[in-house]
Amino acid sequence: MPDQLAYVIITPYSLFKSRTGGILARLITRTGLELEGARMFAPSPELVAKYSEVIISANDPQDRRIQELIRQYILKNLAPDPKTGRRRRVMMLLFRGEVRTPFERSAQSSATSPPNGAAGKPSATPTAT
């Protein structure tokens, strides 16, 4: 399968709580994708509104209700603060690699894992000898 691009948006709350390093580490180790670029920016109200519209797709297998919840989250948490008008910062990470579905990842990991998930560790249950 050819390489694909994927993006991740780190929310203002996660940036505020200094979770960027942990998020980045998990993404790289669990997906095997290469980090191609990162950019921190403060989206305008127009960009947030457009993104919240584009994120919903009729072709997406997700339930429409879930898509609407994601849209509401984007509008509430990525748009400028309603009290101060100050834009909230977000970080976008761009990854490249072979993007696999969760089913493909679990099939690959079960094919490469030793039985019982014991990678060189002694069994927790005693065996008769």
N, C-alpha and C positions, 0 to 999 in steps of 0.2 A: 504494500500500500504506500502511495507517495506521501511525503511529509505534508502536514496541514498546519495552519496557524490557529491558535486558540488564545483567547484573552481572558484575563481575570481582573475584576475591579475590586480593589480593597476599599472598604467603606470608611467614611470619616471616623466612625466609632472605633474601628480596629486600628486606624492610624493613631488616634488619640490614646488608646490603651497600649501602644507600642507593641503590637502583635505582628508587625510586618515580617520580622525575621522568622518567626515560627510558621507563619502562613507560607512564606517562600520556601522554607526548608521542606515542609510537608508536600508542597506541590512538586518540587523537583524530585524528591525521593520516591514518592508514591506514583507519579505518572511517568517518570523517565523522559520527560520532555526537556528540551533545551530552552533556557531563558534567552530570548532574542532582544528584548528591550523593556525598559520601564520608564514611566513618565508620571510625575505628580502634577496635577492641575486642579483648578477650581472651576467646575462646569457652570456655564451660564444657565439661567432658568429655561431658555429656549432649548439648549442642548439636553437638559434633563427631561423636558417635556417630550422632545423628539425621541430620545432613547426609550422612554417609558412606553411610547407608542410602538416602536419598532420591535421591542422585546416580545411583544405578543404576536403569535403567529397562528393562523387557522390550521396550518399543516403540522403544528407541534402536537405530539401525542399526549402531552401533559393536559390534565384537566383544565378547562377554561377558568375555573374558580382559583386554581393555584396560580395561573398566569396573572389573574387580576390582583391577587395578593402580592405577587412580586412587583407588579406595576405600582401599586400603592406604596410599597416599601421604598421603591426608587424615588417616587415623588416626595415622600416625607423625609427621607434621610439623605438624599443627594442634592436636593434643591437648596438654594440659599436659606439661611435662617430667617423665618418669617418676622421675628422681632427686630433683628438688627439689619437684615438685608445682606449680611456678610456671606460670601460664598464659602461653601464647605469644600475642603480639599479631599480628593480621592487619588488613588494610585492605580494606574493601569499597567498590568504586566502582560507582555506578549511572549507566547511560547511557540516553539516549532517542534514538530516530531510526528510520530505515528500516533494519531488519536484513536483510541480503542473505546468501545462501549464497556460499561461495567461487566456485562456478561462475558465479553472477550477477555477482560483482565482476570476475572475469577477462573475462567477455564484455563488460561495460561498458568496462573499461579498454582492451581491444583495439579496440573500436569508436571510442574517442575518441583513441587514440594514433596518431601518424604512422607510416608504414611503417618497419620496422627499429628502432622505438623511438627514432629520432633526433629529439628535440624541439628543432629549431632548431640542431642540432650538425652540423658537416660530417661527411661520410661518412669512415670509416676506410680505405676502399678507394679507390684512385685511379680516376678516370673518364676515358675518352678523350674529347677534345674536338676 
